[in-house]
Amino acid sequence: MAMMTTTTTFFHPLLPANTCKSGAVAFSFVSVPRSSSLQFRSLVSDSTSICGRSKFTGKLRRVSVIVSAAASTEPLTVLVTGAGGRTGQIVYKKLKERSDQFVARGLVRTKESKEKINGEDEVFIGDIRDPAAIAPAVEGIDALVILTSAVPQMKPGFDPSKGGRPEFFFEDGAYPEQVDWLGQKNQIDAAKAAGVKQIVLVGSMGGTNINHPLNSIGNANILVWKRKAEQYLADSGIPYTIIRAGGLQDKEGGIRELLVGKDDELLETETRTIARADVAEVCVQALQLEEAKFKALDLASKPEGTGTPTKDFKALFSQVTTKF
């Protein structure tokens, strides 16, 4: 709940000289929405307040009145797509844990994924490649967090004992073009039609380099298609935050100093990785801060034990100046 305090001035009649010793009555009151709690705090003595209820005559005097509104902020309804994925699960869980701030929804591809995150009616099952499957999930939401991605499969028969590298492929219909481009485009279009106020999209660093190794997986150019979806979001007119994460690690979050960059500059340093839990926290914080809107950032972290763990996310987003 946010506390909002304002000071206003109005003219108040002077009390008659024989009514009380004070020449004016100063008091405070709260003017709040019906959904908020009412508070009253007198700034003068009880006797003077009693005088203030007498009939007033005479000249007008300027009186300052402090109005404090305990503005009751409704929780944001947020849909996490890819909520069954390793990073999506963490974002969904964080939103559920902060039920005073968020109403969490999830979109997963299978019944098994829904069961994995203990989803109930708030978790929808649908295929992002089908626009009709997305519409029910986005209805009535305030914000969307996109964590969907094509996932390569390892070709069978790889024997690590023989050396070499495993080969990967994408299943038919699940190539990056269908998932990372068209699937994300479908989500953005559905969100825009539903009047969503903000979209947070998680991608990957490396998109400025067509020869990046990730593009060679299955010869599918995954970063090219991710970048195309990011550009589509930036051009949509919806307030957005694009988070291009470094190498994702399954480690504890909240114990490292986070680093933001642009244009893959962090890939030229030794700080190119980040814990999934930290990416998830940045997603959640982006939903609450104006400083995160209409921005795109690369995200990594210093090694654990170096630097100061990031706690001020407003300052973190304020470092970002790039829109794409």
Order of alpha helices (4+ residues) and beta strands (2+ residues): beta-beta-beta-alpha-beta-beta-alpha-beta-alpha-beta-alpha-beta-beta-beta-alpha-beta-alpha-alpha-beta-beta-beta-beta-alpha-beta-alpha
